[in-house]
Amino acid sequence: EVNNYKSLERKLRTTRANRENQAVVVEETTSKLDAIDARCSDIVAEITTLIDIEEASETRLKNRDDDAKSLTQSRATYRAKRMKNSATPQPSLSPQGGYYTEPPGLEGN
């Protein structure tokens, strides 16, 4: 019986030591997982910020493209009007303030 008792006592000590070791491992693992979770949260926040920056940049680029198209169209409209106006002879002022040519509608008066 003494041998049986000593054997059970050794098993009990081994079991307790294993439990303590497992508790330490669980605590260390939990700590590591918490650190990983915190880092993942930081990474998600960084990615979200980068996405926001990219979307803002895309919006600025789109607005710039729209402004460029509008400017191009305005220039084309201005050129067309200028070409139309240059096809019609315009009277010019002489240095004395009179017309070199009669203004339209006043010919022969």
C-alpha positions in Angstrom: 0.0 0.0 0.0 2.8 2.4 0.7 4.1 2.0 -2.8 0.6 2.5 -4.2 0.3 5.6 -2.0 3.7 7.0 -3.2 2.8 6.3 -6.8 -0.5 8.2 -6.4 1.3 11.0 -4.6 3.8 11.3 -7.6 0.9 11.3 -10.1 -0.9 14.0 -8.1 2.3 16.2 -8.0 2.8 15.6 -11.7 -0.8 16.5 -12.4 -0.6 19.7 -10.3 2.7 20.7 -12.0 1.1 20.0 -15.4 -1.9 22.1 -14.5 0.4 25.0 -13.3 2.4 24.7 -16.5 -0.8 24.7 -18.5 -2.1 27.7 -16.6 1.1 29.6 -17.4 0.9 28.6 -21.1 -2.7 29.7 -21.2 -1.9 33.0 -19.6 1.1 33.6 -22.0 -1.0 32.5 -25.0 -3.9 34.8 -24.0 -1.4 37.7 -23.6 0.0 37.0 -27.0 -3.5 36.8 -28.6 -4.4 40.1 -26.9 -1.4 41.7 -28.4 -2.2 40.2 -31.8 -5.8 41.5 -31.6 -4.6 45.0 -30.7 -2.2 45.0 -33.6 -4.9 43.8 -36.0 -7.1 46.6 -34.8 -4.3 49.1 -35.5 -3.8 47.6 -39.0 -7.6 47.8 -39.7 -7.5 51.5 -38.6 -4.5 52.2 -40.8 -6.2 50.5 -43.8 -9.4 52.4 -43.2 -7.4 55.6 -43.1 -5.7 54.7 -46.4 -9.0 53.9 -48.0 -10.4 57.2 -46.9 -7.3 59.0 -48.3 -7.6 57.1 -51.6 -11.3 57.9 -52.0 -10.6 61.6 -51.3 -7.9 61.6 -53.9 -10.1 59.9 -56.4 -12.8 62.5 -55.7 -10.2 65.3 -56.2 -9.0 63.8 -59.4 -12.5 63.4 -60.7 -13.3 67.0 -59.8 -10.1 68.1 -61.5 -11.0 66.1 -64.6 -14.5 67.6 -64.6 -13.0 71.1 -64.3 -10.6 70.4 -67.1 -13.4 69.2 -69.4 -15.5 72.3 -68.5 -12.5 74.5 -69.2 -11.9 72.8 -72.5 -15.5 73.2 -73.5 -15.5 76.9 -72.5 -12.3 77.5 -74.5 -13.9 75.7 -77.5 -17.1 77.8 -77.2 -15.0 81.0 -76.9 -12.9 80.1 -79.9 -16.0 79.3 -82.0 -17.5 82.7 -81.0 -14.2 84.5 -81.7 -14.0 82.8 -85.1 -17.6 83.7 -85.9 -17.0 87.3 -84.9 -13.7 87.5 -86.8 -15.6 86.5 -90.0 -17.8 89.6 -89.6 -15.8 92.7 -90.4 -15.7 94.9 -87.4 -15.3 98.7 -87.6 -12.2 100.1 -86.1 -11.7 103.5 -84.6 -9.3 106.0 -86.1 -6.9 107.8 -83.9 -9.2 110.8 -84.1 -12.0 108.7 -82.6 -14.1 108.2 -85.8 -14.7 105.0 -87.7 -12.5 103.9 -90.6 -15.5 102.0 -91.9 -19.1 102.6 -91.3 -20.5 100.4 -88.6 -23.0 97.8 -89.7 -26.4 99.2 -90.4 -25.1 102.8 -91.0 -23.9 102.3 -94.6 -25.0 105.1 -96.9 -26.4 107.5 -94.3 
